[in-house]
Amino acid sequence: MSQTTTPAGDAPASPSVDPRLLEILVCPVTKGPLRYDRAAGELVSEGAGLAYPIRDGIPIMLPDEARRLAG
């Protein structure tokens, strides 16, 4: 069985995330709500100014892996 990888910088299309999971996840920095950005494949924390990536349908809730929001 082979595993498919994408080059760094490419944003693969994210499989949909279970809505029940989205209801219980919070930002690990602020403990506040997250907004699901389906187009970007990210969970966005407006309070922390971070966007957490979703890889292979799994939210990566590590601040070191998050993208800083512009602005």
N, C-alpha and C positions, 0 to 999 in steps of 0.2 A: 504494500500500500504506500503510495507516495503522498507527500504533503505539498500543497500548492502555496507558494510564497509570492509576494509582490515586492518589487523594488522599493527601497526607502523613498518616502515622499509621495508614493502613490496612495490614494485613499480608496481602498476597495469598497464596493457597495456593501453596506452592512445589512445582514439579515435582520428582520424585524426583531425587536426586543419584546419579551413577554410583558404585557401591560401590568400584570400583577407585580412583577419585579420593579417596574418604574414607580409603582405606588409606595414601595417600602424603601427604595434607595434615597439617601440624602447625601449632600456634599460632605466629604470627610473633614473639610476645613471649617465650614460654617455650621454644619448640621442642618442647613437649610434645604429647601426644595431644589430639584433639578428639572430642567426643561429638555425634552427629547428633541434634538434637531436631526430628523430623519435624513435630510439631504446631505448633511455633513457627517452623519454617523457618529454623533457625539451627544453626551449629556452635558448640558450647560448649567453652570452655577453662576448666576448673575451676581450674587453676593460676594463670591470669592474672585470673580473675574476669570474663571477657568472653564475650559471645555475638556471633559474627560472622553477619551476615545472609546469606541466600541469595536472590538476586534473579534471576528468570527462569532458575533452575537453575544459576546461577553464584555460587559462594561469594565474598563480598567480604571479603578477608582483610586489611583495613586497620584497624589499631587505632582510628583516628579515626572509623571507621564503626561500630565495635562498640558493643554495649549493655553497660553495667556490670551485673553480676549483683548482686542484692540480698543483703545479709548479709555 
